[in-house]
Amino acid sequence: MKIGQFEPKTPQPASTAVERKAHPSKGAGAVEPSAKVALSSSAALRTEGTAGDGTFDQAKVERIAAAIKDGKFKVDAGAIADKLIANAQELIGRTKA
């Protein structure tokens, strides 16, 4: 797998940008209290079995980033395929129960 150069998108011209207006009683950038978020069952399944507290291994992230940058990162396609199959079997088992 090869990861190409990051090319940020150019900002939209002011005439087509969407403006957000803050609530008059709140500071700039305030979020309306009516905004609601709901997770689908698929998203809920993805969070099961994770730490859930937002922690991650910073050292591991840095090692992987360095390996990618140096072109030394190797993808184990067999391990990925095995995990995909196991996940699919788990999901199929959950839908039948």
BALO-333348 format. One record per residue (C-alpha): x, y, z. Coordinates in steps of 0.05 Angstrom, whole numbers, plus 5000, padded with zeros to 4 digits. Last residue first. Example, Ala and Ser with C-alpha at 12.3 -4.5 7.8 and 13.67 -1.06 7.14 Angstrom:
<sites>
527349795143;524649105156;
</sites>
This chain:
<sites>
441347125348;442047135272;444447855268;449847735320;452647125285;453247505219;456948055255;461847565286;462947215220;464347885186;469248075241;472947415235;473247485159;475848195164;480947985217;483547415173;484047875112;487948395152;492747865179;493847595109;494948285080;500548425129;502149145109;509449345112;511650045132;518750175110;517450765063;521151245110;514851665121;510651045131;515650765181;515951435218;508351465222;508050745248;513250885302;509751545321;502951195328;506150645369;509251155416;502651525424;498950895445;491651105448;486751365499;479851615480;476351305540;472550785502;477950265513;475149875455;471249215459;464849515433;465950175396;465149885326;458649545345;455650215365;457650495297;454049925262;447850005305;447550735283;449651275331;445051865344;447152585349;442653165367;443353915353;437554285386;442254635435;444955075380;452555075380;456255705398;461555955349;461156665372;458756745443;451656605467;445457025479;444657205405;445456475382;451356445336;450656515261;454056015216;455856245147;456155755089;461655915039;459556034967;460956784963;466956735010;470756304960;471655584982;478255405014;483054984972;483254254991;489554015024;494053564983;497253025026;502652654987;501151934970;500551325014;502850684982;500050005000;
</sites>
